[in-house]
Amino acid sequence: MSEERLPTGTLTLADTVLIGLYIGAELAANVTEAKPVNVLGLTVDGGTLIYALTFTLIDLINERQGKRGAQKIVAAAVAANLLLAAYVQLTIRLPYPSFFENQASYEQILGATPRIVAASLIAFFLASLVDTEVYAWLRTRTQGYRWLSVLGSNAVATLLDSVLFISLAFYGRFPLLPLIVGNYTIKMVVTALSLPLIYARPRSW
């Protein structure tokens, strides 16, 4: 059965924690995407695992705050990502003392190219908006089966995100299909593992 939704604009402690985790996971994914990792025999960027969780988190926010509320949180996450990217670039360009010997490493790890940053933000913004739309649409048609709404919306949104990000970031540099398949597969595995979260949603705090 469908549960009653909180009044628009109401934020409980649970909502605040969910929003914090969502935006925090977005930022963590951007910081860790520079390192490729091997997961289940697939090579993906280090941010993929935690980034995949954001789609389930935004669905939980959608469930509690509605589609418009979720879209506002997506916009806030975009702003946070832009701030992170801008501040990282500022710290790279600021003068540094002679005893600091790791400038090249700092730039290599945190100084993602503008193409990567742009690809990440475009893919994230569009995929997150699609996720909120699809989840809201499925929620009214799945008769209270929240796991089906989450699984369906994530299947669409993570596919769009994988195709957009990989294509925009790596076209002309790497083979696209293996990277898209790897990213999408891992994101859906994380989605499946995160499904129990939708039934652990305290509404009274």
Secondary structure, DSSP 4 states (H G I P E B T S, - for coil): -PPPPPPTT---HHHHHHHHHHHHHHHHHHHHTTSEEEETTEEEETTHHHHHHHHHHHHHHHHHHHHHHHHHHHHHHHHHHHHHHHHHHHHHHS---TT---HHHHHHHH---HHHHHHHHHHHHHHHHHHHHHHHHHHTTTTT-HHHHHHHHHHHHHHHHHHHHHHHHHTTTS-HHHHHHHHHHHHHHHHHHHGGGGG---S--
